[in-house]
Amino acid sequence: MATRISQLLGMDVYTDNAQYIGKIYDVILDLQKGEIIRLTLEPIKVASKDEAKRIFREKTIMYKSVKAVEKIVIISPSVQSQPTEEVEAEPEKPLPYSYRYRKPTT
């Protein structure tokens, strides 16, 4: 059964050992692949880039760690102890479409 992304927001997150982790505030998507990458346990609305990096390091869960989604989200217990360097180590890929303003050529 498919779950809408909007239904994930506000769900409680627990390990499979019944340890409460937090609530889902944001969902990070890979639009090129069309899949969920991460779940954040703190809002990303921040004032600085350093604060956003801290949230990605300390307050996100890789979606591949999710075991089940129903009324709560169940994850693998070792998720919090894993370093999350993947966000910073990943090279930027060009987007297939650009939304930047381009001057018309005549």
C-alpha positions as CSV (number, residue, x, y, z in Angstrom):
1,M,0.0,0.0,0.0
2,A,1.4,3.4,-1.0
3,T,1.7,6.3,1.5
4,R,1.4,9.9,0.5
5,I,4.3,12.1,1.5
6,S,2.0,14.5,3.3
7,Q,0.9,11.6,5.5
8,L,4.5,11.1,6.7
9,L,4.6,14.7,8.2
10,G,4.0,14.6,11.9
11,M,4.3,10.8,12.3
12,D,6.2,9.5,15.3
13,V,9.5,7.6,14.6
14,Y,10.5,4.6,16.7
15,T,13.2,2.0,16.5
16,D,12.3,-1.6,16.2
17,N,13.3,-1.8,19.9
18,A,10.5,0.6,20.8
19,Q,12.8,3.6,21.5
20,Y,11.1,6.9,20.6
21,I,13.3,9.0,18.2
22,G,11.1,12.0,17.3
23,K,8.5,13.4,14.8
24,I,8.9,13.8,11.1
25,Y,9.0,17.5,10.1
26,D,10.3,17.4,6.5
27,V,10.8,14.9,3.7
28,I,13.8,15.2,1.4
29,L,13.3,13.9,-2.1
30,D,15.5,13.0,-5.1
31,L,13.4,14.5,-7.9
32,Q,15.6,12.8,-10.6
33,K,15.0,9.3,-9.2
34,G,11.5,10.1,-7.8
35,E,12.2,8.7,-4.4
36,I,12.5,9.7,-0.7
37,I,16.0,10.1,0.5
38,R,15.8,11.4,4.1
39,L,13.3,12.2,6.8
40,T,14.1,15.2,9.1
41,L,13.3,15.3,12.8
42,E,13.6,19.1,13.0
43,P,12.3,21.8,10.7
44,I,14.8,22.9,8.0
45,K,13.6,26.5,8.2
46,V,16.9,28.0,9.5
47,A,18.7,31.2,9.2
48,S,22.2,29.9,8.3
49,K,23.8,27.3,6.1
50,D,25.7,25.9,9.0
51,E,22.5,25.3,10.9
52,A,21.1,23.4,8.0
53,K,24.2,21.3,7.8
54,R,23.9,20.5,11.5
55,I,20.3,19.4,11.0
56,F,21.3,17.1,8.1
57,R,24.1,15.6,10.2
58,E,22.3,15.2,13.5
59,K,18.5,15.2,12.9
60,T,17.9,13.2,9.7
61,I,17.2,9.6,9.0
62,M,18.1,7.8,5.8
63,Y,14.9,6.5,4.3
64,K,16.6,3.2,3.5
65,S,16.6,2.6,7.3
66,V,12.8,2.7,7.4
67,K,11.4,-0.8,8.0
68,A,7.6,0.0,8.2
69,V,5.2,2.9,7.8
70,E,1.7,2.7,9.2
71,K,0.4,4.9,12.0
72,I,4.1,5.3,13.1
73,V,7.4,4.9,11.3
74,I,9.7,2.1,12.5
75,I,13.4,2.3,11.7
76,S,16.5,0.1,12.3
77,P,17.9,0.7,15.8
78,S,21.5,1.5,14.7
79,V,20.3,4.6,12.7
80,Q,21.3,7.2,15.2
81,S,24.9,5.8,15.6
82,Q,25.7,5.9,11.9
83,P,27.6,8.9,10.6
84,T,25.6,10.7,7.9
85,E,28.4,12.0,5.7
86,E,26.6,11.0,2.5
87,V,25.0,14.5,2.2
88,E,28.3,16.4,2.1
89,A,30.3,13.8,0.1
90,E,27.8,13.5,-2.7
91,P,28.8,15.6,-5.8
92,E,26.3,17.9,-7.3
93,K,24.6,16.6,-10.4
94,P,23.2,18.9,-13.1
95,L,19.4,19.1,-13.0
96,P,17.6,18.1,-16.2
97,Y,15.7,21.3,-16.2
98,S,16.8,24.7,-15.2
99,Y,14.4,27.2,-13.6
100,R,16.9,30.1,-13.8
101,Y,15.9,33.1,-15.7
102,R,17.4,33.2,-19.2
103,K,17.5,36.2,-21.5
104,P,15.7,35.6,-24.7
105,T,18.1,35.3,-27.7
106,T,17.2,37.4,-30.7
